[in-house]
Amino acid sequence: ASMKVLNDIVCSVQDLRGGETLSALHNFSNSLIIDSHGKNLAINATIAASVPYFQSISMWIYKGILFDPFDEFMITQKGCSKGATNWDGMFNIRENAVPIFLKDCQTYIYKAGKYLDAVRKSLDEMEKMPQFPEVMLTYDSTDENFVDIIKTAHHFASITLRDIILNRFNLFERIKTAKSFLCLEGGDLFHNIIDNCGEELDRPAHEVCVSYLPVLISSSVETSSLGGLKHADQMVLYMERETLRWQVYNLHPFGGTDGECREEQTGLEALTFKVEAKWPVSLVIHQMAVKCYQMLFRHLFYLKRVHFKLVRTRQNKFHSMRQHYLRHIMTVFLQYCISYMTIGTVEVHWLHFELAFNEAGSIEELRQAHDNMLYKCLQGCMLASPRLFHKLRKALEICSKFADDMSLKNENPFITAVSGLINAAYSEGPTAGLENFTKEMAPIFQYEPRIALTLKSFFWKQEWGFL
């Protein structure tokens, strides 16, 4: 009888390898319900066969070392370079190599070793890895105690990586500094840049002299309120080659054509900052997050620039009250947009991010909270919708043109552009994060009948349930 069972065991595994072998042995032992002797033989065979596999798991979840001499383990590695994008795809689960009795905890195994691998890369060369008391993993068909052991090791690895990034690398302070710079928190940085570099940056971007521009920008930063922030040295001048319109449209699969997006831009429109986030900070402040920050900076900088131009028109002599009036409603419109996008959008989502940040238990949760904040900020600032961005940009360009020529020919196009923006914001409000935009816009244009009529029609439709 024993030889028959042994023969069946051999036939059940045949040419299988690694986790597939263990799955076959596990299923075979479970199929032997009546024959207790045969079942014991099958269980002993499974225990013996699982020893090398569990040794590889122990090396992975306790040390973050991938030990797979025969290419049979459930975890595979693609590369070894640092960076959020590379780290995300560096390790993968080989589904067919996962034993069936480990299916429920394969994610814990995968993440535990992945976290410890990141911890090792974050330490100094001679620094010892944080150690967690190892518990021997053994196969048991009746008591899956190894599941609890794996979950405990995963929790230790997750907390260790999170604490290193938070405490040793001051992640929160670095994010706060990036947000303060790239969301123009404090108006003195904007005015310093305009005063020190405005003349040079007014030229086409490709004509800007980049040899001394970093010195001027550095001086602007150092003399601003942001110059004293922790980790301010991580912010580096960067001239973006692509236009903001191209970046916005590139976020959307059906945004527009290259011809619509790749127009000429000035140095002021290309100006932004780059965050030099090194490992492991780059796991959270990754390349795409930096791009989002840069889009917010360029957008808010352009808004402030147009507003600044309009304010300066007070030094000029107007020939009619209509010019005064048009400048006034344009200025109020811009002030509201800046206030809504900074105080009403960025700051609100920042407070929500702080709460999520403090509650995050893993690096994925930290990154998810950060990414969510940035995307909601893009939504609230009308950078996540090509349609909204196009309509807002059209209104801003008209304001900028009026600041240059003070022509009343800009009046009707401006009214049309703002009405179109309100229409688009109202229709996309629930999905674009602009639920309050049109409501808060109403008091500003209560004395402009053409815009007020548009606003009233929306509120009437909403009240009576037509929209």
Protein Blocks (a to p, Z undefined) as FASTA:
>chain_A
ZZmmmmmmmmmnmmaghjlmmmmmmmmmmmmmmlmmlmmmmmmmmmmmmmmmmmmmmmmm
mnopacdfkopafbdcfblcecjklmmmmpccdfklpcfklmmmmmmmmmmmmmmmmmmm
mpcfklccdddddddddddfklcfklmmmmmmmmmmmmmmmmmmmmmnommlmmmmmmmm
mnogajklmmmmmmmmmmmmmpcfklpcfklmmmmmmmmmmmmmklmpghklmpccdddf
bdfklmmmmmpmklbcfklmmcccdfklmgccddddddfklmmmgmklmmmmmmmmmmmm
mmmmmmmmmmmmmmpccfbfklmmmmmmmmmmmmmmmmmmmmmmmmmmmmmmmmmmmmpc
bfklmmmmmmmmmmmmmmmnopmbmklmmmmmmmmmmmmmmmmnopaklmmmmmmmmmmm
mmmmmmmmmmnopmmmmmmmmmmmmmmmklmmmmmmmmmmmmnopZZ
